[in-house]
Amino acid sequence: MLKIASRCDLKCDYCYVYEHADQGWRRQPPMMEPAVVATVARRIAEHARRHRLRTVRVILHGGEPLLVGPARLEEIAAELREQIGPGLELRMQTNGVLLTEEVCAVLREHTIRAGVSLDGSQMAHDRHRRFAHGGGSHRHVRHALDLLRRDENRDCYAGLLCTIDLRNDPVDTYRALLAEAPPRIDFLLPHATWDTPPPNRNGQQSPYGTWLSRVFQAWTDSGREVPIRLFDAILHPGVVGAEAVGLTPADLVVVETDGTYEQVDSLKVTYDGAAATGLDVFTATVDEVAAHPMIAIRQTGLAGLSATCRTCEVVDRCGGGQFPHRFRGGTGFDNPSVYCADLKELITYMDDRDGLATWVRDDLAGGAGSVDAVAQLAPIHEALVRARIVTLGAGEPEGWAELVALDEAAPDAVREVLTHPFVRRADASYLGNVAVAAAVRAGVEIHLELPVRDGVVALPTLGAFKVAGRHATVGVRDLKAVGRWLPARTAEVAGVPVSLEDTDPLRDSYDGLIVSGRLTEDEVTAWRHRLDGAIEHLRAEAPEYVPGIAATLRVIVPLRHDATGRQRAGSARTAFGAVAVTPEEPDALAVLLVHEVQHLKLGAVLDVCAMFDPRAPGRIAVPWREDERPVEGVLQGTYAFLAVADLWRRRPGPAAAARHTQLRGWVDVALDRLLGGAHLTAAGRRFATGMRAAIDAW
């Protein structure tokens, strides 16, 4: 975060820079000088090269960054882009008062996305966000948002930031924000500490949790038409990052106008000088400031939280709350958040209505999982895909408008395509493919130019065209093109149609596994027989696993035979519903399907429940690998081998007994190491304990 201006044209009464304990802004130059900009750009560029970072996000901040004026803003952006290069993502947070057409031209030229602070309706906004003379700024902000919504500026509109005031109606506030058509919204708890508690509580234990719960319900009732970062971070911990919640590492360093490095800006609410590091861009690298003790402790995850937080059942989502909100004189930051009760109420409310309930995780931990429990997983994938699609659609690429219209006119057709496993891996250029596939399913005529990948244009769930060239214009009637259309073929697995995916280029993403080419009709028939046989084996040996496979599996990706004769299979957390597998005899295929479906199930759980601390140091040795494994890999392996051991214990003969003994031993050792270490969250320990109970019951 670059503080390119240290002053502001508003006098907001809740501002953490000017109205709280730290008054360091008074000692800062009003603007960041060119020499400071050049030096910090060089520091960021060298850090990116040293760590081979593909992207670097720089936020232009203040004070109010637009006080530098359009010409100086253009110079700063040009300097940053020249030194840092194409991996730079430029953002700006502004109050919007000085946002003009001239500023928008700079935003467009340098691809700067601007977030705007808006607290809701005119009354809500002007309650706090006022000029020094007392007048409100709402009218000026609305004008800025009008500019950002114009077609030519839409790509520069990052979203809205709203600071909560309990006196404002939560649903009215949400609707006022929604009326500005933002690409995303974030809600900010007023910065507070145990020494300076949150305002307007009036003796209530968790009024901010109640307020946010009402917004969450309104958001859900309206179809979640815009991402809300706080809610998405709670729903998908580790997938969506937010400073206010979660266990993801802190990755923000602030540079003041004089070039001094500081910690996260909101620390200014705790005490004077709290954010200081004693380092500056002229004498220290980014690595050196990242090693500062108060920044390093925010890289330690669960271990860096208070004892109260470490044993809390929602710590995987809450993460101890925002760092400054933990402060109390005498104990420093070794406390839960002053918003602890509010966050717990919100998370519990969201879990009751949307999250993966504890009973589901407990049920799945036993191995197969009940039909009701497994049925909770597919909606997680759909929610993540929709969030991904909304993000991709921010720049309104080819097909976006058509997809939005289809989602209103033919939601079932769109849902069928969006839940295809590989859509979650899509980039913006693939949205047109999704739109055309949905249009075909809906019987709606559509014409779009689509990119050609590996000689085909794939329409997820339907098949692919063979195309020469780099782009193709596709219409619904083109599906009748003889010889060029490669329709998807299906097999029936436990009474459910499953696609034999052999055309979509996105299927080729399983490390070390080689996907087959287009299957012949004889090969399709053989796959159908193998899958029928595999399910018959499971029905006879372990019938409780069959419903879970039927509820989870949507796609089989045929792999080429392994040159060494090994059985090979794979799955991916980003492709829920797809299993890649070599053609095997039915008894072996049954084991491989159970193994990979276990990975898919646990992957979906991990998408919404942080079972381990990603920042916990070290890896874990496991019996089935020579190399030590990351915690997620150990959890995944343990869960898969739990089910496979269960299969082998039911098969007759000494060879099956020996295999069962081996696999059970592997699971035992892995669970000992998981439960004996400090890697798991409370939710992770509960899940691992459930696996232990399952094998103890055999």
C-alpha positions, 0 to 999 in steps of 0.5 A: 500500500502506497500512501501517495498523499498523507492529507484528506479532503474529508474529516470522517469522525471514525477515521483511523488515520486522523481521529485515533491514537496515532498522529504520525500523519502530522509528521508526514509530507503531504505528497509522496515525492518522485524520488520516493515513488521511484525507490519504492517501485524499484524495491517492489520490482526486486522483491518480485524478481527475487521471489518469482512473483507472477503478480504484485498488487499495489494499492494507492492510498492516503489520506486521499490519493486523488489529492495528488491530481490527475497529472501526478497520478499518471506519473506515479502509475507510469513509474510503477508500471515501468519498473514492476512490469506486466505482473503489476495489479494497480488498485486505488481506494478513494473517497470519490470526491475528486474523481473526475473524467480526467482522473478516469482517463488516467485509470483507463490508461494505466488499468487502475481499479478504484474502490470507493468508500460509501456507507449507504444512503445519504443519511447513513453516509453523511452521518460520518463522511463529511467535509471539515465545514460539516457538509456531507459528501454523498452527492459527490460520491454518487457523481463519482460512481456515475462516472465509474459505471459508464461503459468506458470506465466500468473496468476501473470500478473495483467495488464499494467499502462500507463502514458499519454504523449500527444506527443505520438499517442493515438491509437498507444499507445493503440495498443502497450499496447494491443500487450503485451496481458495484462489482463487489462489496466489503463491509468494515467493522469500525476500528476498535480495541478492548481499550476503545470499544466499538461504538453504539453497543448499548449493552448488547453482547454482539450487535455487529454480528446481528447487523451483519447477519441481517445483511447476509440474509438479504444477500442470500435472499437476493441471489447473492448477485454481487460478491461480498468479501467478508461473507465469501471469506467466511464461506470459503476460508483460504480461497477468498482472502480478507484481512478481517477474518481467516488464517491466511498470512498477512501480505501487506506492507505500507509505505508512507509519503516519506518512504518509511515502511509501516505495518498494516495501517489500521494499527494506528487505532491502538497506540501512537507509533504502533505501525512503525517499523524503523525501516524505509525504502532507501535503506531496507528491502521488502524482505527486511521489513517482512521479517519485522517481528510484528509482521512475522507473527502474522505469518504464523497462523493458528500458533500466533493467536491467543489461547482462547482463539486456538481452542475455538470451534470457529477459529478456522473462519474467524482467524482471531479477527482483525489484528488491531482489534485484539489489542488491550493495554497490558496484554498487547495483541494476545487476546481475541478480537474485541468483536469476538462475540460478533464474529462468532454470532455471524459465523454461526448464523451463516453456518446454520443457513449456508455453511457445511454443518458440523453433522455433515463433517462428522458424518463424512469423517466416518468414510463413506458418508450418508446420502444426505451428507454427500448431497451437501457438497455439490452446492459448494462447487456451484457457489465457488464456480459462480463466484469465479464467473462473476470475477471473470465477468468484471471486464465484461468479456465476450459472452458475459452479457449473454450468460447473465441474460441466460441465467435469468431466462433459463437458470436450470440450463446455466446451472447444468453447465456451471456445475460441469467440473472444469468450468471452475478452471476457466479463464475469461476467454472461456465464458463464451463457451459456457454461454453457448453451451447454456444457450444450446441447453435452453434452446436459445439462439446465440452467436459468439466468437470463441477461442480455439484450443488444441484444434477444438472449441469445447462446449462444456457438457455437450462436446466440441467442434473441430476447428481450423484457425484461432477463433470460430463464430458458433451458433446453435445450429452449428451442432449439426455440422457433420464431421466437425461436431464431437458429441459428449458420450455418457456412461451410466454409473449407479443409475446416473449419467456420467460424461466420458470427457475426451474433448475439452482441453481443460481436462488435461490438467492432472500432473503426471497423467496423460489423458486419452484422445477421442475414444472410438465407439468400441472404447466407449462401450468398453468403458461402460462395461468397466464402470458397470462392473465396478459398481456391481463389485461395490454393491456386493462388497461395500454398498454404502459407498455407491450413493456417494459416488452417484451423488459426486461423480459427473465426469470420467476422464479416460487416461492412457494406459501407463507404460509401466502397467501401473494403475493410475487415477487422479482428481483435483480440488478445482474440478469437483465431480471429475475423476481421471483414471486408466482403463482397468478391470472392474474390481480394480476400477472400483477401488480407484473410484472410491479412492478418488471420490474420497479426495473430491469429497474432502476437497469440497469440505476444505473449500468451506472449512479450514481444517489446518493452519496453512502457515504451520511450519513443517511437513509430515512423514507418511508411510505411503510416500518417501517424501514428507507431505504438506498437511493437506496432502496427509489429510487427503491421503488418510481420508482416501486410504481409510475408505480403501482399507475399508474395501479391502477388509471386506474382500476374501482371501489372505492377499486382501487381508494383507492389503487391509492390514497395510492400509490400516497401518498407514492410516493409523500412523498418519492420524497419530502424526496429525493429531499429535502435531499442531497443524490442525484447527479445531475443526480438523482435529474433530474430523481426524478424530472421527476418522480414528473412531471409524477405524477403531470400530472395525 
